[in-house]
Amino acid sequence: MLAALRLHLLAFCCLGVGLWSALGPAQAQTTTADTPDRPRVGLVLSGGGARGFAHVGLLQALEEARVPVDLVVGTSMGAIIGGLYASGLAPDALEREILGVDWTTLFTQRLPRQELSQRRKEEDFEFSPVLQLGFQDGEFRLPQGAVSSRSLELLLRRLTLHTRQLGGFDGLPIPFRAVATDMENGQPVLLASGDLAAALRASMSVPGVFSPLHWQGRILGDGGLVNNLPVDVARRLGADVVIAVNIGTPLAARDTLDTAVGVTLQMINILTEQNVQRSIATLTRRDLLLAPDLGSLSSGDFDKAPALVAAGRAYGQAVAASLARFSVDGPTYERWRSQRARTHQALVDGLPDTLAFVKLEGVDGPQAVRLQRQLDVRPGTAPDTELIEQDLRRLVALDDYVRLDYRLEPAPGASGEGLVYQVREDLAGMNQFRVGLDLQTDFQGQGDFRLRISHNRRDVNRLGAQWRNHLELGATVAAGTELYHPLGTDRDRFVSLYADHELRKIEWFDTDGDPFALFRRRTSRLGLDAGWHLGRVGNWGDVRFGLFGARRQSLLDYVNLDTPGGLRNQTWTEAAWRLAWVSDQLDHANFPQAGHRYQAEWQSGRYRTEQGRTPFVRWDASANQVFSHGPHTWNAYLRVGRSSAVPPGAADEYSLGGFQQLSGYRIGQVAGNALVLARLGYYQRLPVQPGVARALFVGGTLEVGNAWNSQDRERANSLRQHLRWGSSLYLGADTGIGPVYLSVVHAPRGYTGLYFLLGKP
């Protein structure tokens, strides 16, 4: 009897070994010698955008309850949190990493503005950074995603770099699977091997938000479309019991369904909720479903990460009694955790001490050589992720790329590993179009409208030359072109050949603020500059020195018959040297909270009229300094300018008037060939998040200044003694088409009224 029992037991053990071998290494790794009867626990984490931060708090609660996890399966944000946890990151360390990220800027289309080249910053003052189109193969193309995933990819790369040599995700401290969607056929894709960072990013490729990921011949999108709570995957991997965490966004209320956006989001939520309910229906009495109440916190509340983590932890502690049936005793849990930590440390210790090589992948030879000169990481240095990411940010500051990533790979024919920067250009962005719009009115018959369009052609040649064109239509009509060519091995020098033409109206006003003359000013210029970028990629500013020639006309369209004579048409030509400098470190072009912008330009030359040649010196300088204290922001601005000589009868060089340029005066009402303006502004960001704007602001300005004819000494002395004042109170919004202001303006010697402005003041 005893012998027969032993024989049956032996046969059963052999069958068990065969089944473990068939299931693969994921199940074999989770077997523990000290607890042979413990059920294998599969943790399933759902997607849900920012609500997925609650998973971190639940992981902390699982640790407090001493629940060992034998395999992890996740979708979308659940894949990101679950994958990082499975790679060896402890829940507390995961919380530190999550809370240490500025999630409000992580998904922006581009780098923080201070890190961009000065050339790219200048476009912000003319064109919206949101309204841009690429052009490829004879058609205009929108970006594939509404937000960029570059920063997210770098974050995932940094946190998973130690897993680079694994043949599959079964080799992680905890076996792991991620779920994505094949966007060509709509089938679920189970990611079990390859690049862990790419797998996590692919699982969270929300359609219309992030561009899909091209991986191993497939186009992968968010896994929540087909399997947002992949309980079935955990079962197939051999989980005896499943702890499923569902943090998906609940269906929206009726009052949100009156817009196309609201209906579209509801449709996606319905599709997701349907596959979630199918997964929940497969759970048994042995399993556990966790659904933390996250209240009104939504999938887009990435700035609420601390609250979401805390909510997940509090919920996990509240259901501690339910978790108790999965827990083990203290010594057993410590052995499980120690084994996980040892596996993680072994992977970390496998990182190379120095790099055998550094190269770029995805660009041709000459361009790779040009870009590699911008890199700080060199062969023989340690693979410092902070320095590597600085290199990538520098490349982004120079040009637009669809993808910037890096990897470590074995050195060919030698020991050690090298660093490969992966660059993929935006081919549609080689020809990029941007749109800008200005619209202003004082609601009293005075207004202005301008539509601006720019075209930028990158990499005209292999040395990185750029061709930029712009067109302006409306109250001002203008067109221009510039060929910009970098010089030197570090692209710190350049030459610029430019030509432009402008036609704008200039009104002259009497002392009562009524217009008495209208000019049309035509200006055509041709110039050549040599320039220098100060600092890497010019983030300390640009200096230009050059020569230009211009032909100008002031054509008199209208003059009040009671006006004394002296006004007439005037045509003249100019030739002058110019020296210009600009340094811009504002964090935002519109409603900045910190930084500065300094500009100065000096011109010296001669103008020629029918009466002969006259020398002139013209200069203009401005300084803008912004600083914040808590929610309060102060914006100080100063501008001074002067032209030593102006052709007789020509319209004046400098003018003030309009919103924040002596608010309460008409545009161009205060004019002359010398100018001074000082402005102190205050604004505060409102605690609301509008759907069509980055932010709403309330603020005001106090302005003082004047413009005068410095050649008329008596008038100049009088005007300098009687500076003009202006002020404004406004509600502002930073929108995708530019800043918007609705303001009350007042000037003691001007007028009081409403003012609307779309565009830069």
ABEGO torsion letter per residue (X at the ends): XAAAAAAAAAAAAAAAAAAAAAAEAAAAAABBAABAABBBBBBBBBBGEAAAAAAAAAAAAAAAAGBBBABBBBBEAAAAAAAAAAAGBBAAAAAAAAAABBAAAAABABBBAAABBAAAAAAAAABBAABBBBBBGGBBBBBABABBAAAAAAAAAAAAAAAAABABAAABABBBBBBBBBAAAGBBBBBABEBAAAAAAAAABBBGABBBBBBGGBBBBBAAAABABBAAAAAAAGBABBBBBBABBBBBBAAAAABAAAAAAAAAAAAAAAAAAAAAAABBAABBBBBBBAEABBAABAAAAAAAAAAAAAAAAAAAAAAAAABBBAAAAAAAAAAAAAAAAAAAAABBABBABBBBBGBBAAAAAAAAAABABBBGBBBBAAAAAAAAAAAAAABBBABBBBBBBBBBGBBEBBBBBBBBBBAAAABBBBBBBBBBBAGAGBBBBBBBBBBBBBGABAAGBBBBBBBBBEABBBBBBBBBBBBEAAGABBBBBBBBBBBBBBBBBBAAGBBABBBBBBBBBBBBBBBBBBEBGGAAEBBBBBBBBBBBBBBBABBBAABBBGBBBBBBBBBBBBBBBBBBABABABGBABEBBBBBBBBBBBBBBAAEBBBBBBBBBBBBBBBBBEABBBBBBBBBBBBABBBBGBBBABBBEEBGAGBGBBBGABBEABBBBBBBBBBBBBBBBBAABABBBBBBBBBBEBBBBAABAAAAAAAAABBBBBBBBBBBBBBAAEBBBBBBBBBAABBBEBBBBBEBX
